[in-house]
Amino acid sequence: MSWNERGFTQLELLMVLVLMAILAAMTLPRFDRIIEDHKLRADARQLAWVLRCARQEAVTTGQNRLVMFKIYQYKYDKGGTTYTLSPGIRFKGTTTFGEVEKIPACGFSPSGAPVPQAGTATLKNKYNKEIAVVVNVETGRVRVEE
């Protein structure tokens, strides 16, 4: 074989693959934290959306609407539809909403006011980052706080 032939040896290709694997292993934990933060934000936005929909349905139909929290199952329910939190996302403790039949719940009256009371549901990920979904006492407005 002459020196002017072009190409790479198997040893050179193997060294490049080893270097790429080392770099990937060093950056992987950072990607996991980014993914977990994204899941947390997405779940908080979805919970806020469900609460806003319940409020809007109460106003438009003239009937109370409830969102029931199944804290230890990592779920919440609105009108027969159950929403499950993403893997690794949990409720932090319980909610500060009132209870309906001994189950934490946030409801809305036809005026849009929260019943039995306004409150907060706090979500956290496996890195203990928290986001709160808050229902305002006077107006029943729903917001997400990081």
C-alpha positions in Angstrom: 0.0 0.0 0.0 1.4 3.4 -0.9 1.1 6.5 1.3 -0.8 8.5 -1.2 -4.0 6.4 -1.0 -6.9 8.1 0.8 -9.0 6.7 3.6 -9.0 5.9 7.3 -7.7 2.8 9.1 -10.0 0.8 11.4 -7.9 2.0 14.3 -8.5 5.7 13.4 -12.2 5.1 13.1 -12.4 3.3 16.4 -10.5 6.1 18.2 -13.0 8.7 16.8 -15.9 6.6 18.0 -14.4 6.2 21.5 -14.0 10.0 21.7 -17.5 10.6 20.6 -18.8 8.1 23.2 -16.9 9.8 26.0 -18.3 13.3 25.0 -21.8 11.9 24.8 -21.5 10.3 28.3 -20.3 13.7 29.7 -23.3 15.6 28.3 -26.1 13.1 28.9 -26.9 14.1 32.5 -27.4 17.7 31.4 -29.9 16.6 28.8 -31.8 14.6 31.4 -32.3 17.7 33.6 -33.5 19.7 30.5 -36.0 16.9 29.6 -37.3 16.7 33.2 -37.7 20.5 33.4 -39.6 20.4 30.1 -41.9 17.7 31.3 -42.6 19.6 34.5 -43.5 22.8 32.6 -45.7 20.8 30.1 -47.6 19.1 33.0 -48.1 22.5 34.8 -49.4 24.1 31.6 -51.8 21.1 31.0 -53.1 21.3 34.6 -53.7 25.1 34.2 -55.5 24.4 30.8 -57.8 21.8 32.4 -58.6 24.2 35.3 -59.3 27.0 32.8 -61.5 24.7 30.7 -63.5 23.7 33.8 -64.0 27.4 34.7 -65.1 28.2 31.2 -67.5 25.3 31.1 -69.0 26.4 34.4 -69.6 29.9 33.0 -71.0 28.8 29.7 -73.3 26.0 31.0 -74.4 27.7 34.2 -73.4 24.6 36.2 -70.6 23.9 38.7 -67.6 22.1 37.3 -65.0 20.2 39.4 -61.4 19.0 38.9 -60.7 16.2 41.4 -57.1 15.5 42.4 -55.9 11.9 43.0 -52.7 13.0 44.6 -51.1 9.6 45.3 -52.0 8.2 41.9 -50.4 11.3 40.2 -53.7 12.0 38.4 -56.5 14.5 38.2 -60.0 14.2 36.7 -62.4 16.6 35.0 -65.8 15.5 34.0 -64.9 11.8 33.6 -61.6 12.5 31.7 -58.5 11.5 33.7 -55.2 13.2 33.2 -52.0 11.5 34.4 -48.8 13.4 35.2 -45.7 12.5 33.2 -43.3 9.8 34.6 -41.1 11.5 37.3 -43.5 14.4 37.9 -45.4 14.4 41.2 -47.7 16.6 43.3 -45.7 18.2 46.1 -47.7 17.1 49.1 -51.4 17.8 48.7 -53.2 20.8 47.2 -54.5 23.8 49.1 -57.9 23.5 47.4 -60.8 22.4 49.5 -62.2 18.9 49.6 -65.3 17.3 48.0 -66.2 14.0 49.6 -62.7 13.9 51.3 -60.9 14.3 47.9 -58.9 17.5 47.1 -60.8 19.4 44.4 -61.0 22.7 42.6 -64.4 23.7 41.3 -65.9 26.7 39.7 -69.4 28.2 40.0 -71.3 29.6 37.1 -69.9 33.0 38.0 -66.4 31.7 37.5 -65.6 31.9 41.2 -63.7 29.0 42.7 -65.6 26.5 44.9 -65.2 25.1 47.5 -62.2 27.5 47.7 -59.3 28.8 45.6 -55.8 27.3 46.1 -52.6 25.9 44.7 -51.4 22.6 43.2 -47.6 22.4 43.2 -45.8 19.9 40.9 -42.2 18.8 41.2 -39.8 16.7 39.2 -37.1 14.3 40.4 -34.6 17.1 40.7 -37.1 18.9 43.2 -37.8 21.8 40.8 -41.3 23.1 41.6 -44.0 24.8 39.6 -47.3 26.0 41.2 -50.6 26.2 39.4 -52.6 28.9 41.3 -56.3 29.7 41.2 -57.0 33.3 42.4 -59.4 33.8 45.3 -61.5 36.7 43.9 -61.5 36.1 40.2 -60.9 32.4 39.8 -58.2 33.1 37.3 -55.6 30.4 36.8 -51.9 31.1 36.5 -48.6 29.1 36.5 -45.8 30.2 38.8 -42.2 28.9 38.6 
